[in-house]
């Protein structure tokens, strides 16, 4: 039901893991080396014009417009035109060059050219320790996505970093990717299950992810650790759901409004109860206009929630803007860069050099002359 398009190194890693988990996935990148580093994914597209854009969104955008957009669009259509793929998630680093440049554009193109599919943009926000260029790129990406009629599911590396403050980037990225793929894998599995107590079907899931604005997915095991028993009271479920929102790998929620939501419960049914008004009491706008529920019997109590149609993550964006402003202030206060150097010592003159052959380029002559005539 869900297909993954991975763009750039970060998106490619997610697509590779998704393919390993059995989710249809493809990857595209300017860097052939990055594509070759993927372990499992079969369908890979090398974009032309550069071996890599070095975090330069403008270069990626220009190359996409001039040489690659038709090829990229055809590549996605060839792999995901089947009716079995209903939702296409476009995953990319918001801070990167390839992903940050191509991701919003390709999402926009797919929304127009594949109207029978639900397109979800999955940008990956940089954590606060990443370089300034990543933060700036993320702001541009967010602006571009916000102007589209699109569901955006923003992964936030900072959320995982908060839980693992001493972890290296490799561990943070791996945990983020694994958590995302596990969540996405579980959703279609629920839509294929039967239940006498209500199901979340494929149409429900697609309706949720067709909603413009910010989305989030989280899951929580409902367990009293000190007793080793599931707390399936209304209060226990409500508390677990709200904590799962706070600890999700996605950008922190702006608790204003949520227009559509899904609640999937799996566990003992005899004590299950949930009060949606209480669950969504943290939102100023209260309950969503559309709530889809699925209830499945199982041994261990677990709740998965899907939220959509929420406002953009302005609090998180403010953190990015503050980091950029602070760095700009530091840069402005630094003395002007000395672009040239001249030694105060009396150095011996260099021995004469033979003139270059006439067929050498003038540009090379000019550069080398600086050293020859010092």
C-alpha positions in Angstrom: 0.0 0.0 0.0 2.9 2.4 0.8 5.9 3.0 -1.5 9.0 4.9 -0.5 11.0 7.3 -2.7 14.4 8.0 -1.1 16.3 11.1 -2.4 19.9 11.8 -1.5 22.0 9.9 1.0 19.5 10.2 4.0 16.5 9.4 1.9 18.3 6.5 0.2 19.2 5.0 3.6 15.5 5.1 4.7 14.4 3.6 1.3 17.1 0.8 1.6 15.9 -0.1 5.1 12.2 0.0 4.0 13.0 -2.3 1.1 14.7 -4.7 3.5 11.5 -4.7 5.6 9.4 -5.6 2.6 8.1 -2.1 1.6 8.4 -1.2 -2.1 11.1 1.4 -2.3 13.3 3.2 -4.9 16.3 5.6 -4.5 17.7 8.4 -6.5 20.8 10.5 -6.1 23.4 12.5 -8.0 26.1 10.5 -6.2 26.6 7.1 -7.7 28.8 6.2 -4.8 26.0 6.8 -2.3 23.7 4.6 -4.4 26.3 1.9 -4.5 26.6 1.9 -0.7 23.0 0.8 -0.3 22.7 -2.8 0.7 19.2 -4.0 -0.3 17.3 -1.7 -2.6 17.2 -2.8 -6.3 15.7 0.2 -8.2 18.2 3.1 -8.2 18.4 6.2 -10.4 21.6 8.1 -10.9 20.8 11.7 -11.6 23.0 13.4 -14.2 25.0 16.6 -14.2 27.1 16.2 -11.0 28.6 13.5 -8.9 27.3 15.4 -5.8 26.1 18.9 -5.1 27.8 19.4 -1.7 24.8 20.7 0.3 24.1 23.2 -2.5 20.3 23.3 -3.0 20.5 25.8 -5.8 22.8 23.5 -7.9 20.5 20.5 -7.3 17.4 22.6 -8.3 19.0 23.8 -11.4 20.2 20.4 -12.4 16.8 19.0 -11.7 15.1 21.6 -13.9 17.6 21.4 -16.7 18.3 17.7 -17.0 16.5 15.4 -14.5 12.9 16.1 -13.7 11.4 14.1 -16.6 13.7 11.1 -15.9 12.9 11.2 -12.2 9.2 11.4 -12.7 9.3 8.5 -15.2 11.3 6.5 -12.7 8.7 6.9 -10.0 5.8 6.2 -12.3 7.5 3.0 -13.6 7.8 1.7 -10.1 4.6 2.9 -8.4 1.9 3.1 -11.0 0.4 -0.2 -9.8 -3.0 0.2 -8.0 -1.5 -1.7 -5.0 0.6 1.4 -4.2 -1.8 4.0 -2.9 0.5 6.2 -0.8 3.9 7.4 -1.9 6.2 8.8 0.7 9.1 11.0 -0.5 11.9 10.9 2.0 14.8 13.3 2.0 17.1 15.4 4.2 15.7 18.9 4.6 19.3 20.1 5.4 20.9 18.4 2.4 21.7 19.6 -1.1 20.3 16.8 -3.2 17.4 15.9 -1.0 16.7 19.5 0.1 16.7 20.8 -3.4 14.9 18.0 -5.2 12.5 16.7 -2.4 9.9 19.6 -2.4 10.0 19.9 -6.2 9.5 16.1 -6.8 6.7 16.0 -4.3 5.0 18.8 -6.1 5.4 17.1 -9.5 4.1 13.8 -8.2 1.1 15.5 -6.7 0.3 16.9 -10.1 1.2 14.0 -12.3 0.0 11.1 -10.2 -3.4 12.3 -9.0 -4.5 8.8 -8.2 -1.9 8.5 -5.5 -1.6 10.2 -2.1 1.8 11.9 -1.9 3.4 12.5 1.5 6.6 14.5 1.9 8.9 13.2 4.6 11.7 15.8 5.2 14.3 15.0 7.8 15.1 18.0 10.0 18.8 18.5 11.1 19.5 18.4 14.8 20.8 21.6 16.5 24.4 20.6 16.3 24.5 20.2 12.5 26.2 22.9 10.4 24.6 26.2 9.6 24.1 25.3 5.9 21.8 22.4 7.0 19.7 24.8 9.1 19.3 27.3 6.3 18.4 24.6 3.8 15.8 23.3 6.2 14.1 26.7 6.4 13.9 26.9 2.6 12.5 23.4 2.4 9.8 24.1 4.9 8.8 27.3 3.1 8.5 25.4 -0.2 6.5 22.5 1.3 4.1 24.9 3.2 3.1 26.4 -0.1 1.9 23.0 -1.4 -1.4 21.2 -0.9 0.4 18.4 0.8 0.7 16.2 3.9 4.1 16.6 5.5 5.5 14.0 7.9 8.6 15.7 9.3 11.2 13.5 10.9 13.3 15.4 13.5 16.7 14.1 14.4 16.7 16.4 17.4 13.9 14.4 19.0 16.1 11.2 19.0 19.2 13.2 20.0 17.3 14.4 23.1 16.8 10.8 24.2 20.4 9.9 23.4 22.4 13.1 24.2 25.8 11.3 24.1 25.1 9.3 21.0 27.0 9.8 17.8 25.3 10.8 14.6 25.5 7.3 13.1 23.5 5.9 16.1 21.0 8.8 15.9 20.4 8.3 12.2 20.1 4.5 12.6 17.6 4.7 15.4 15.6 7.4 13.6 15.4 5.3 10.4 14.6 2.1 12.2 11.8 3.7 14.2 10.3 5.4 11.1 10.4 2.2 9.0 8.9 0.1 11.9 6.0 2.6 12.2 5.3 2.8 8.5 5.5 -1.0 8.1 2.9 -1.6 10.8 0.2 0.7 9.3 -0.6 -1.4 6.2 -0.5 -4.5 8.3 -3.4 -3.2 10.4 -5.4 -2.4 7.4 -5.2 -6.0 6.2 -6.3 -7.5 9.5 -9.9 -8.4 10.5 -11.6 -7.4 13.7 -15.1 -7.6 15.0 -14.5 -4.4 17.0 -13.7 -2.0 14.2 -10.8 -1.7 11.7 -8.7 1.0 10.2 -9.0 0.2 6.6 -6.9 1.3 3.6 -9.3 4.1 2.7 -9.2 5.5 6.2 -5.4 5.5 6.2 -5.3 7.2 2.8 -7.8 9.8 3.9 -5.6 10.7 6.9 -2.5 11.1 4.8 -4.3 13.1 2.2 -4.8 16.0 4.6 -2.8 19.1 4.0 -0.5 20.2 6.9 1.7 18.5 9.4 1.3 14.8 10.4 2.8 12.6 13.0 2.8 8.9 13.9 3.6 7.4 17.3 3.2 4.2 19.2 3.1 3.3 22.9 3.1 0.1 24.9 0.6 0.5 27.7 2.3 -1.1 30.7 2.7 -0.5 34.4 6.4 -1.5 34.7 6.3 -1.9 38.5 3.4 -4.4 38.2 4.2 -5.9 34.8 0.6 -5.5 33.8 -1.1 -3.5 31.0 -3.0 -0.4 32.2 -5.9 -0.3 29.8 -8.0 2.1 31.8 -9.1 5.3 30.1 -6.6 7.3 32.1 -3.7 4.8 31.3 -4.3 4.8 27.6 -4.7 8.6 27.5 -1.5 9.1 29.4 0.4 6.7 27.1 -0.9 8.3 24.0 0.1 11.8 25.0 3.6 10.7 26.1 4.0 8.9 22.7 3.3 12.3 21.0 6.0 14.0 23.1 8.6 11.2 22.5 7.9 10.7 18.8 10.7 10.9 16.2 8.7 13.6 14.4 8.8 17.4 14.9 7.2 18.5 18.2 3.5 19.2 17.8 1.9 22.6 17.9 -1.0 21.9 20.2 -3.6 24.0 18.3 -5.7 21.9 16.0 -5.7 18.4 14.4 -8.3 17.8 11.7 -7.9 14.1 11.1 -6.6 11.3 13.3 -6.4 7.5 13.6 -6.2 5.5 16.9 -5.2 1.9 16.6 -5.5 -0.3 19.7 -4.1 -3.8 20.0 -4.3 -5.8 23.2 -6.8 -7.3 25.7 -10.3 -6.2 24.8 -12.2 -6.8 28.0 -10.9 -3.7 29.7 -10.3 -1.4 26.7 -11.8 2.0 26.8 -10.7 5.3 25.4 -12.3 8.8 25.7 -11.4 10.7 22.5 -12.3 14.0 24.1 -9.8 13.4 26.9 -7.1 12.1 24.5 -7.3 15.3 22.4 -7.9 17.7 25.3 -4.3 19.0 24.9 -5.3 20.5 21.6 -6.8 24.0 21.8 -9.3 23.0 19.1 -10.3 19.8 20.8 -11.1 16.6 19.0 -10.5 16.2 15.3 -13.3 16.5 12.8 -12.5 13.0 11.5 -11.4 10.2 13.9 -10.8 6.6 12.5 -10.4 3.8 15.0 -9.2 0.2 14.8 -9.4 -2.3 17.6 -7.6 -5.6 17.4 -7.2 -8.3 20.0 -3.7 -9.2 21.2 -1.6 -10.3 24.1 0.2 -7.0 24.8 -1.6 -3.6 25.0 -0.3 -1.1 22.4 -1.7 2.1 20.9 -0.6 3.6 17.6 -1.9 7.1 16.7 -1.8 9.0 13.4 -2.4 12.7 13.5 -2.8 14.9 10.4 -3.9 18.4 9.4 -1.9 20.2 12.1 -0.1 23.6 11.8 3.6 23.8 11.0 6.2 23.2 13.7 6.8 26.9 14.4 8.4 26.3 17.8 11.0 24.0 16.3 11.6 26.4 13.4 12.2 29.2 15.9 15.1 27.1 17.3 16.6 26.8 13.8 16.2 30.6 13.2 17.8 31.5 16.5 20.8 29.3 15.7 21.2 31.0 12.3 20.8 34.4 13.8 23.4 33.7 16.5 25.9 32.4 14.0 25.3 35.4 11.7 26.0 37.7 14.7 29.3 35.9 15.5 30.3 36.2 11.8 29.6 39.9 11.7 31.7 40.6 14.8 34.7 38.7 13.4 37.5 40.8 11.8 37.6 40.8 8.0 39.2 37.8 6.6 42.7 38.3 5.3 42.5 36.7 1.9 46.2 37.2 1.1 49.5 36.6 3.0 52.9 38.2 2.5 55.8 37.2 4.6 57.8 39.9 6.5 61.0 38.0 6.0 63.3 38.8 3.1 63.0 35.5 1.2 65.5 34.6 -1.5 64.2 35.1 -5.0 63.1 32.0 -6.8 65.2 30.7 -9.6 64.0 31.6 -13.0 61.5 29.3 -14.6 61.2 28.4 -18.2 58.2 29.9 -20.0 55.3 27.7 -20.5 54.5 26.2 -23.9 52.2 28.4 -26.0 49.4 25.9 -26.1 48.8 26.2 -22.3 45.6 27.9 -21.3 45.9 31.6 -20.3 44.1 30.9 -17.0 46.8 28.4 -16.0 49.6 30.8 -17.1 48.1 33.5 -15.0 48.0 31.4 -11.9 51.5 30.0 -12.3 52.9 33.5 -13.1 52.1 34.6 -9.6 54.6 32.2 -8.2 57.1 32.6 -10.9 57.4 36.4 -10.6 57.3 36.7 -6.8 
